[in-house]
């Protein structure tokens, strides 16, 4: 049963040691899989939130240029106040469009729906403007989309004429499909160039993508912005080509998209970033026509009462017309946000996982925290730098979660393990060594290997001479009181000289140096401690005599050699940190010889060999101490004789 318990304890210790490697590896694997799968619930809530912050930080560091060749004529609050509530008469709208064309714009984009007939006269006026400026005018077209619904009729000619004729890699296309078109009356649609304006926000309600085309009965209808870019660039419709899973070719310009045909919108800032002109000022003539020369002019609504506000990374109140103008600015400038491919995101997670593993090799908690913070900083800063200056969007949430999960586990595990080790060290050593040594062992637990090991130490045995006769001649209460006073004083001296108190065996004291902490001068410390113990005993003797009490004397034996040191006893019941071996026994035998040679301190040749250099190096210590060779003796249990030496203090105060 005991062996099974030991097996489980060793298994637990092994797993605990490997946990700091296994868990970060597992976290890296999990987030690698999530990177490949990229669940929308994570991508469109957490990752996009981090994306919004990247936009804002980019605009603080290096704001993108605002185009001066794109202008918005907005039906704003001023316009509604001047010309009445929306929607306006189509005749008034026709006048607005005509006034813009008087300035000679490159293209005019009307971001307004006309799904139903108006008055015949007003529709005729608007139709005439559309016909007259057909080559430079693009109008919005509404589509309705519902999951599971598709169009099964015949495509209207006005819509069919807008379709992109060249489509490649159709098997890689996953475009949104509409089931209904909100086509204007024939008088308006007969000569119009249309583009759809179907928006599809992310799950958090923010609009981050532009569907450059929408599928309608097998045809691919371009967006309003794609049509506007084509007209502004003078690209014929036949030179527009969809490449499934890659992008759209617009003449010589390539526009990157995902498999859904979506362009990642590179927002320039909050609403008002692109220049706005009030429609009221255009209609009243306060804006000179030259303001529109060679520009792409968007006409749309911005007043709150028109309900065409979009939620973007910068604002929840961006007019839809400005969103469209922003997409056009992206296309004309070629300033795109490039979503990194999955393998690039995966590589970042794997490299981050490797950095987490390297950071986790640190031992000190401060170094661990610093390592993980540095790793997280490298991930965030490099990601932001690529986004700001290269327009590359690499997934950030999974690398950060890799650092966070690995770091939190390793730090927490390390804290719990270190706390357990600290408690174990404190429980094990608080009775043996000073609090200072215990604290040092807790800081450096490798110094206190709780398992057994062989190492060289110096052991000290101290025993009261003729204690049995003394105890028989005096009252038990007096014997115990004097013994406690003596043992307490000797313990203070041992701790003062950084010794480890092994045990009390009746009146015998066992102490050693060189474990659990490494002490290169362990032999010298033991000898100095012995001298100080003799000095302290002399003080006690003078005190006892002054009190009229009996006195006793003690002998000390010191030996140096290789022993087994560690926890010895019954596991789970009684364990002591102690030393065993021939050199321990030799120390005890040497102490017994102090009676024969009538001296307080005896050391062996092995101890002398270890303190020889110290004697010559420390003249102060050397002049206060006498070391006298006695003889070679054969002690009980040993066959080879051992040289022993008497150590005395030459002057009073040989202590520290």
N, C-alpha and C positions, 0 to 999 in steps of 0.2 A: 504493500500500500504506500509505504514511504517512497519507494522508488518511482511509483506512478506519479505521486505528487511532485517529486523532483523533476520528472520528465516534463510535466505540464508547466512547471515554473520555468524550466529552461526554454521550452517552446514559446512561452509568453514573452520571455526576455528577448528571444530571437526575433519574434514578430514585431515586438516593440522597437527593436533596433532597426528593422527594415521598413517600418511604417513610414518613416520620413522619406524613404525612396519610393515605396510602392504607391502611396496616396497621391503625391504630385504626378507620378507617371499615369496613374488612373485618371486623374483630373485632366491631364493633357490629352489622353485618349478620348475621354468623354467630350471635351470641347472641340477636339478635331472632328469627331463625328457630327457634332452640332454645327460646326462650320460648313461641312459638306451639305448637311440637310438644310440648315438655316431656316428653322421654323418661323413662319410669319409672325407668330405671337411674340417672339424675341426680336426679330429683325425690325418689325414695324412699331415696336414700343420702346425697347431699350436701345437698340443700335441707332435708330433714327433720332432718339433724344440726344445721344452723344454726337450725332451728325450735326444737329442744330447748334450745339456748342462749338463745333469745329467751324461752322460758318461764321459765327459771331467772333470767335478768336481770330479767324483769318481776316475779317474786316477791321479788327483792331491792329493787326500786325501789318498786313499788306492789302488794303482794300482794292478790289478790282476797278478798272477804269469804267466810267459811265459813258455810254455812247452818246455822241452829239449829233448823230444822223438819224436818231429815232425820237419821235415826238408823240405825245398823247394829247388829243383833244378830248377833254372829259366833260361829260354832262354832270356837273357837280351841283352842290347846294346853291351856288350863285346862279347857275343856269336855270335850275328849277324855280328859284325865286323870281327870275326875270321873265322866263317864257312859259311858266306853268308846270304842273305836275307831269310826271312820266307815266305812260309813253307820250311823246310828242307826236304831232301830226307828221305823217311821212313827207308831206310837202316841206315842212320846216327842216326835217332831216335831210331832204334832198338839197335844200339851200345850204345847209352846213357842209355837206360833202362837196358841193360845187365851189364854195368859197375856199375850201382847202385846195382843190385842184387848180384854182386860179394862181396859186403860188408855184406851180410846177413841181410837185413832189415826185419822188421816184416811184412810190406806191402808196396807196391808201387802203387801210385795213379796217373794215367796219365790223366791230364786235357787237353786233346787235341782231337779234332774231326777228324774222318776219314770217311767222308760221301761218298766219291767217290773212285773208284779204282785208284791206282798208277801204277807204272811200275811193271810188274809181278815179277821181281827179288826182288825189294824193298819190295813189299807186302809179298812175301814169307819169307823174312828175318824177317820182323816184326811179321808175323803170327807164325813163329817158336819160337820167344821170348815169345809171348803170350801163346802158347801151353805149353812151358816148365815151365813157372811160373804161370800157371793158378790159383793155389790155393792162391797166394799172390798178384796177380795183378788185379787192378780195373781200368776200362777205362770209359771215359765220353761218354755219348750218348745224341745226340741232339733230341729234340722234338719241333714241331711247334704247337702253340696254337693260336686260333682265336675264338672270342666269337661267339657262335652259330654253330660252326663247330665241328662235332664228327667223329671219325673213324667208318666206317661201313663195313670194310673188314674182313679178317682173320689175326689174330695176328701171326707174324712170330715166329718160334720156338725159335730163339735166344733171342727175347724179352720176350716171354711167360715164358721162363726158369728163367728170372730175377724177375718175379712178386712175391709179398709177398703173401704167401698162406693163412695166417690166418688174417681175417678181422672181427671185431666185431662192433656192434652198427653202422651199415651202415647208418641207418636213420639220424645219427648225422654228417655224412660226407658231406662236401661241397668242395671236392678236385677240383683242377684245372684239366680240361680234355683236352688232346691233340688230334689232329686229324691226325697227321702225325709224323712218326719217321724217323730220318736221320740215318738209319742203315748202318754201314760199309759193305764193300764187304764180301761175305761169307767166304773168306779165312781168314779174320781178326775176324769175328764175331762168327765163329764156336766154338771157345774155350774161348771166352772172358767173363769176368764178368763185366757187365755194370751197370752204375748208371746215371740217368738223371741230367742235369745241367741247367734246365730251371729256370731263375731268374724272379722274379716279384717285381720290386721296388715299393715303395710307390709313391703317386702322386707328391711328390717333387723330385722324381728321385733317392732317396737314397734307398739302399738295406738294409733292417733291418730284413728281415725274410728269412728263408730257407724252401722251400717246401720239406719236407722229403719224399714225394711220389707224384706221378702224375698219374692221371687216364688215361688209354688208353684201349678203347674197353672193359670196365668193369674190367680190371685188374689194379692193383696198383703197379707201378714200383718205386722202391726205388731211392732216390737221390744218387749221387756219394759219398757224405759224409756219408750217412747211410750205403751204401755198404762197404765203406772203414772202418767204425767203426766196422761193423760186421766181416769183414775179420781180422782186427787188433785184435779184441777181441776173435777170434776163435769161433764165434757163427754161427751155421748152419742156413741156410735160413729158415728152418721150425720152428726155435725158434724165429722168428721175428713175432710180432703180432701188428696189427693196432687196436687201440681202438678209435672208432669215437668220436670226441669231447673232447678227453682226452689226447691221446698221442700215443707213440709207445713203445712197450716192445721189448728190444733188449737183449734177454737172461734174466739176472737178472737186467739189467739196464732199468729204465723207463725214457723216454724222453718226456717231456710235450710239447703238441702242442695245437693250437686252432682248431676250427671246420674245417678250411681249410687244416689242416695237416701241419701247418707252425710252425717251431721252431723259437723263438725269438733269433736272433744272439747276443751273448755276445761278442762284439768286444773287443779285448785286447788293441788296440791302433791303430796308423796310420800304413801305409805301412812300411814293414821292421821290424815290431815287432817280428814276427816269423822268425827265422834264414833262410837266403837265401844263396845258393851257386850257382855260375855261372855255367851253363851247359858247357861252354868252358873249365873251370877248371876240370870238371869231365872227359870230353872227352880227355883232354890232359894228364890226370893222375896226375895233381897237387894236387888233393884231394885224400887222401888215402882211400881205400875201407872201412877201419874200421870206418870211419866217419858215415857210414850208418847202422852199426850193431844195430839190435833190435830197429830200428826207423821206423816210418811211413814216407815215403818219397813221396812228391808230385812233379810231373814233369809238368811244365806248362810254360807259357810265361809271361814275365813282361815288355818287351821292349814296348815303346810307339807305335812302328810301327805294333805291333801285335794286337792292338785294343781290348784288354781284360782288361780294367780298370773299376773298379766299384766305384760308389759314396757311401760312408759310412759316419756315424756320425763323423768320425775322419778325413776323407780325400776323395777327389774326384778322386784320382789316385791309389786306391788300386788294385793290380793285382787280377784278378778273382781267380787265384790259391791260393792266400793267404786268400781270403775270405773263400774258401772251407777248407783250412787248419785250419782256425779259428773255423769253425763249428765242424770239427772233434775234435779239442781241447776241445770244449764245451762238446761234447758227452763223450769223454774218461775221462774227469775230473769230469763230473757231475755238472759243474759250469754253471748253466742255469739262464737265466732271466725269472722269473715267472710273467706272466701278471695276475694281481689280477682279481678275478671274478667281475662281474658287481655289485653284492650286496655289495662288499667291497668298490668299487668306489662310489656307492650311499651313503653308510654309511658315508664316508669321507665328501661328499658334505653336507649331513644333519648336521653332527657335526660342519662343518665349518659355515653353516648357523646359527646354534645356537650361536657359538662364535661371529659371526657378530652382532646378536641381542643383546648379552650381552655387546659387545663393544659399541653399539649404545645407550646404556642407559646413557653413560657419557654425562655430560652437557657442560663442557668446551671444546672448539675446540682442544686445545692441548692434552687433555685426549682422545678425539675421535681419533685424528690422531695416537697417541701412541697406542691406543687399536687396531686399524685396522692394523697398521704396525706390532704389536706383533702377531696378528692373522695370518697375511700373513707369518711372519717369522716362526711361529709354523708349518704351513702347508708345507712350502718349506723345512725347516730343517728336519722335520720328514719324508717327502717324500724322500729326498736325503739320509737320514740315512738308510731307508729301502732298497733303491736301492743299496747303496754302500756296506752295510755289510750283507744284506740278499738276494740280487738279486731279490727283489720284486718290480715290476713296478706298481705303483698305479697312476691312472690318476691325472694329476696336473692342467691341464688347467681349468677344471670346478670349482674346489675349489678356484683357484686364481680368476676366473671371479666372483665367488660368493662374495669373499671379496672385489674385486675391485668395482663391481656394487653397492653392499650395502654400502660400505664405501664412494664412491664418491657421491652417492645420499644423504646419511644422512649428510655428511659434507657440501655438497652444499646446501641442504635444510636448515640445521642449520645455515649456513652462511647467506642465504637469509632471513630466519625468524629472526635471530638475528639482521641483518641489518635493517629490517623493524621495529622490536621492538625498536632498538636504535633510529631510526628516530622518531618513535612515542613518545618514552620517551623524546627525546631531544625537540621535538615540544611541548610536553605537559608540561615539567617541566622547560625549560630554562628560562621562565619568573618568575618562582616561587622560584627557589633555585639557589645556586652557581654552577658554572661549575664543581667544584670538586664533588659536590653531584650528578650532572647529570652523570658524568663519573662513579661514584660508582654505580649508579642505572643501567647504561648500562652494567657494569660488572656483576651485581647481579640483573637481572630484576625481580626476585621474590620479591624483596623489594618494587617494585612499582606495586602493583596489580592495573591495570587500571580499574577494576570494583569496585563497591562500597563494603565496608566492615565496620564492627563495630570495633572500637579500641579506646583505651584511648589515648587522646592527651591533650596538653595544648594550649589554644588559647589566643591570645593577641589582644586587641583592643586599638587603640590609636586615639585620636580625638583632634583637636585644639579647645581650649576653646573660645567660643564667636566668632567663625570664621565668622558667618554671619554678625555680627556687624562690624568686622574688614574689611571684603571685601566691605561692603557698604561705609566705611569711606575712602577707598583708591582707587587709580586708578587701573583698571583691569590689566594693564600691570605689575604694581608693585606687585599686589596680586599674579598673576600667576608666576612671577619670584621668589618671596619668597617661594611660595608653592612648586614649582619645586625643589628649593634648599633644602627645608626642607624634602620633600619626598625622594629625592636622598640620603641625609645624613642618614635618618632613614633606608632606604633600605640597605645601606652599613652596618649599625650596625646589622640589622636582619640577613643578610647573614654571617656576621662575627661570629655570634652565632649559625650558622647552622640552621636557621629558614627557614620555607617555607612561602614565601610571597603569601598570598591568593589573596588580591585585594586592590585597592584604591577605596573608595566610597567618591568622593569629596575630603575632607580633612581628611577623616578617613582611617586608616591603619588597615588591618586585617592580622594577621600572626599566624602560629601555629607550634608546635613541636611534634614529634612522628610519623609523616608521611611525605612523603612516606617511608623514611627510619626509621627503628626502632631506637629509642633513649630512653634508659632506664632512663636517667636523663632529660627528656623533660621539666619537671616543673622547675627544677633548671636553665636550659638554658634559659627558657622564662623570669624568674625573673632577671637573670644576664643581659639579653638583655635589659629589661626594665630600669634597673639602668644605663646601658650604653647609652640608648636612651635619658634619662634625662640629663646625662652628656654632650652628643653631642648637645642637644638642648640649654643647657646653653652656650656652646661655640658659637653656632650660634647667640644667643641673644647678647653676648658681641660683636660679629662681627658687627651685624646690628646696635647696638648702636654707635659703633665707626664710622660707615658710615652715622650716622644721620638718619637711617631708623627706622620705627616702629618695634616693636617686638610683638610676640604672644607666648602663652604658650600652653601646651598640657597635657591631662590626659591619664593614661594607666590603663586598667582593665585586669586582668589575671584570668582564671579559668581552672580547670583540670577536665576531666570526659570523659565518653564514648560517642562518636559521630559516625555519619556515614560519612566516608571519601571516596571520589572517584570522577569519572567524572560525572558531573551533568549538564544537559542542553538538547538541542535538537540535537539528534544524526544526524551526517552528516552536521550540520549547525553551531551550537555554543555549545561547550563543555568546561567546566572549571573544573579543579581539585580543589575541595573545601571541606568544612566541613559543616554539618548541624546537628541540634539537640538542645535539651534543654540546654545543657552545653555551646553551642556556644552562644545562646541567653543570658544566664546568664552572660557570659563574657562581652557582650555588655552593659547589664544593670549595671554591676559593674563599667565599665568605666565611665558611666554617673554620678555615685555617687562621682567621684573625685571633682566635683565642690562644692558639698555639704560639703565635709570634707576638702576642700582646701588643697589637696595633689596631688602629681603627680602619685603615683602608689598605686593601691588597688588590693589585691588578695583575693581569697575565702579560706574558711577552707579546701576545697578539694586540692587546690594547696599547702597550708601549710603542709597538711598531707603528701604530696609527697616529700617535701623538708626538712622535719624535721630531718631525719637521716643525711642529707647532712650538715645541719647547725652545728650539733655537731661533725661531722667528719672533716669539713674543718674550722679550727679555723681562718685562714686568712680571709676567706669569712665572717665568723660569726662576727668577731670584726669590720668589715667595714660596716656592715648592721644592721639596726634597723627594727625589725618587731613588730608592736604594734597592739594589738587587739582593735577594735573600738566597734562594737556592732553587734547584730543579726538583720538583716534587712529582710523585705519581699519586694522583687523586683517585678516589674510589670510582670505578667504572671506566678508567682510562689506562691504557697500557703504556703509552708514550709519556715520558716526564714533561712537565711544563714549567717554564721559568716563571717565578712570581716575584713581584716587586712591592715594596712598601712605599706608600705615598703619604707625606706629611706636609703640613703647612709650616714654613719656617718662622713666620711672623703672624701675629694676630691680625685678622681681617683679610684673610686670603680669598674671601669671596669676591663677588662682582662689585 
